[in-house]
């Protein structure tokens, strides 16, 4: 019986440590760091969204979305700073299967120039990224889920889209 308890405690400790490590990896540290001057041009945009919409302080209904954005070079899988161009976050009032961000009209668009992104910059094990909490105001999704996609306009080059993230709207 004592052996079973010891093994159970070891497993619990291992799983707790693993969970903490994964949480640290995903959340990262929030201290901005000096950007590397050796990073090349942005070739890809990666969007990671929380699985459910954010509930605003003092409210019992969802009012926004939390995402993390990483830009990377095509040849290096590590987040780099966005120093030029324009980043947009598009919110669509439906889930992502079959969604075409080039032809469908978004419900809400948030636009960021590089200087506006600086306060949201942080470094994680994945490199430099941007943690954004976006409030949708009157553009509230009507369904039980919605989709967010990042769109990046590099100067003089074709537009770059991230993959989509489907977010659930919870009601209380």
Helices and strands as residue ranges (DSSP letters): H 2-27, E 44-49, E 54-55, E 62-72, E 86-92, E 108-113, H 114-117, G 118-120, E 121-124, E 127-135, E 145-153, E 160-161, E 165-168
